[in-house]
Structure formats: C-alpha cells, structure tokens
Amino acid sequence: MTAESRESIHDAASGGLQTETVSREVVVVNAAGLHARPADLLAREARKWQSRIELINDAQRADGKSILELLTLAAESGTRLVVEATGPDAREALEAIGSLFEKRFNERDSNQDS
C-alpha cells in the first residue's frame, strides 16, 4: 500500500470565509526515497493549487511548493509522511498529491518485476 487514506477534515472560520484543512498519510515507496526528481514533481503539482500544502515528517514541516524544503525531510523509502492542505481547493490538491505517491512518481524500481 503506497498511500493510506487516513483523511481528517477541519473547518476554520477565517474572517467570515471557510478555510478547509484536510490531511492524509502517505508512504514513500520509491527505492531511492523522496529524492530530487519526485520532489520536483511534487512541488510542481503543489504549485498548481491555491491551497497551502505542507508535508510533515514527525515534528518537521516542509512547504510542499518548495523542492528544497521537501528535500530537507530526508524521506527515505518506507517513510510515512502526512500531507496537509489548507485552502479552497484543499481536497482536490490532496487527491492529486496522494496520487503521485500511489503511482510511485512514475518511477520503476530496479528490483520490481512488473
């Protein structure tokens, strides 16, 4: 299983506007972990959305729209991360980013048979 849909939803009143925060746990399954190529794909996807997107590894948070911040997570294969999106398109953004993890960032590991 590459991504677990343990989604939580919070609504917060912000100046009369509803801001939704959703989160989902994902697992890095790429053999090389969250290295430069998948971090670039993730940041590019995150920048498509209006919502703020953060990835959390234990107590460390990284801006999902910043390749450099994503790389500071040092997420090796098997690392569990929480993806958190806050904003008007949070659900859609979370779905798109979760899909990247599920698809292994379109990478094929050398030890994979299929």
Buried (B, 14 or more C-beta within 10 A) or exposed (E): EBBEEEBEEEEEEEEEEEBBBBBBBBBBBBBBBBBEEBBBBBBEBBEEBEBBBBBBBEEEBBBBBBBEBBBEBEBEEEBEBBBBBBBBBBBBBBBBBBEBBBEBBEBEEEEEEE
